[in-house]
Amino acid sequence: MTVNFEIPLGSEVTDTITGLKGYIVGATRRIGVGLQYTVQPRSKDETTFPDAYSMDPFHFVVTGPGVSGKLPEMQELKVELGQTGRDISGQKGVVTAIGYQMNGCILVTMSYTTNLGIASQDMGQDRFIPDPGKSGAAFKPLTPRDTGGPVSKPLRAQ
């Protein structure tokens, strides 16, 4: 499955609320949240490295292509949200997030239950071994629905 984004990774963006400018360095699809982009703000003095932050796409506007045309091709997506399987050590779990990086790599978050509660681990998608014949089709993707709030339009399950 190929991966398409409304806003290409590497694009230059401006936060419409704070005015902060930066570049989209990653994107993550999560069960219960939908798609969020990771924005890396510009350095003010070229010597500091500000913290990146994740936000919904309606919080910013694209102000330029940035480095989007210079990035490597994204890996082929091999997993789905909600898909069950195991990691290479045999730990069983479910895919709860898929992260897309500017270098073309795809990371998977697998969550599972332990005697202490719920745990999760991140791994490259090739370290996740899906259960045969099962997919994440039981999980419906979220669609935006205006909650009537003054600033944000959170995603909610339909």
For each residue, the residues with C-beta under 8 A, 3 or more apart:
1: 76 77 78
2: 74 76 77
3: 74 77 100 106
4:
5: 8 9 27 35 100
6: 57
7: 11 13 24 37 57 62
8: 5 11 24 65 68
9: 5 24 25 26 27 68 71 100 101 102
10: 23 24 25 65 66 67 68 69 70 71 102
11: 7 8 23 24 62 64 65 66 68
12: 21 22 23 62 63 64 65 66
13: 7 21 22 23 24 37 39 60 61 62 63
14: 19 20 21 60 61 63
15: 18 19 20 21 22 39 55 59 60
16: 59 60 61
17: 59 151
18: 15
19: 14 15
20: 14 15 39 41
21: 12 13 14 15 41 42 63
22: 12 13 15 39 40 41 42 50 52
23: 10 11 12 13 39 40 42 66 67
24: 7 8 9 10 11 13 27 37 38 39 40 66
25: 9 10 38 39 40 52 101 102
26: 9 37 38 52 99 100 101 102
27: 5 9 24 35 36 37 38 99 100
28: 35 36 38 54 97 98 99 100
29: 34 35 81 97 98
30: 33 34 36 81 96 97 109
31: 81 82 96 97 139
32: 142 157
33: 30 36 142 155
34: 29 30 56 141 142 144 155
35: 5 27 28 29 56 57
36: 27 28 30 33 54 55 56 57
37: 7 13 24 26 27 54 55 56 57 60
38: 24 25 26 27 28 52 53 54
39: 13 15 20 22 23 24 25 52 53 54 55 60
40: 22 23 24 25 50 52
41: 20 21 22 50 51 52 53
42: 21 22 23 50
43: 46 47 48 49 50
44: 48 50
45: 48
46: 43
47: 43
48: 43 44 45
49: 43
50: 22 40 41 42 43 44
51: 41
52: 22 25 26 38 39 40 41
53: 38 39 41
54: 28 36 37 38 39
55: 15 36 37 39 59 60
56: 34 35 36 37 59 152 153 154 155
57: 6 7 35 36 37 60
58: 144 152 153
59: 15 16 17 55 56 152
60: 13 14 15 16 37 39 55 57
61: 13 14 16
62: 7 11 12 13
63: 12 13 14 21
64: 11 12
65: 8 10 11 12 68 69
66: 10 11 12 23 24
67: 10 23 70 71 102
68: 8 9 10 11 65 71
69: 10 65
70: 10 67
71: 9 10 67 68 102 103 104
72: 103 104
73: 104
74: 2 3 77 100 104 106
75: 104 105 106 125
76: 1 2
77: 1 2 3 74 98 106 125
78: 1 106 125 126 130
79: 83 85 95 98 106 108 125 128 130 136
80: 83 95 135 136 137
81: 29 30 31 95 96 97 98 136 139 141
82: 31 94 95 135 136 137 138 139
83: 79 80 94 95 130 131 134 135 136
84: 92 93 94 95 130 131 134
85: 79 92 93 94 95 110 128 129 130 131 134
86: 89 90 91 92 93 128 129 131
87: 90 91 93 110 121 123 127 128 129
88: 127 129
89: 86
90: 86 87
91: 86 87 110 112 121
92: 84 85 86 112
93: 84 85 86 87 110 111 112 120 121
94: 82 83 84 85 110 111 112
95: 79 80 81 82 83 84 85 98 108 109 110 128 136
96: 30 31 81 109 110 111 120
97: 28 29 30 31 81 108 109
98: 28 29 77 79 81 95 106 107 108 109 125
99: 26 27 28 106 107 108 109 122
100: 3 5 9 26 27 28 74 105 106 107
101: 9 25 26 104 105 106 107
102: 9 10 25 26 67 71
103: 71 72
104: 71 72 73 74 75 101
105: 75 100 101 124
106: 3 74 75 77 78 79 98 99 100 101 124 125
107: 98 99 100 101 122 123 124 125
108: 79 95 97 98 99 122 123 124 125 127 128
109: 30 95 96 97 98 99 120 121 122
110: 85 87 91 93 94 95 96 120 121 123 128
111: 93 94 96 118 119 120
112: 91 92 93 94 118 119 120
113: 117 118 119
114: 117 118 119
115:
116: 119
117: 113 114
118: 111 112 113 114
119: 111 112 113 114 116
120: 93 96 109 110 111 112
121: 87 91 93 109 110
122: 99 107 108 109
123: 87 107 108 110 127 128
124: 105 106 107 108 127
125: 75 77 78 79 98 106 107 108 128
126: 78
127: 87 88 108 123 124
128: 79 85 86 87 95 108 110 123 125
129: 85 86 87 88
130: 78 79 83 84 85 134 135
131: 83 84 85 86 134
132:
133:
134: 83 84 85 130 131
135: 80 82 83 130
136: 79 80 81 82 83 95 139
137: 80 82
138: 82
139: 31 81 82 136
140: 157 158
141: 34 81
142: 32 33 34 155 156 157 158
143: 155 158
144: 34 58 153 155
145: 153 155 156 158
146: 153
147: 152 153 154 156
148:
149: 152 153 154
150:
151: 17
152: 56 58 59 147 149
153: 56 58 144 145 146 147 149
154: 56 147 149
155: 33 34 56 142 143 144 145
156: 142 145 147
157: 32 140 142
158: 140 142 143 145
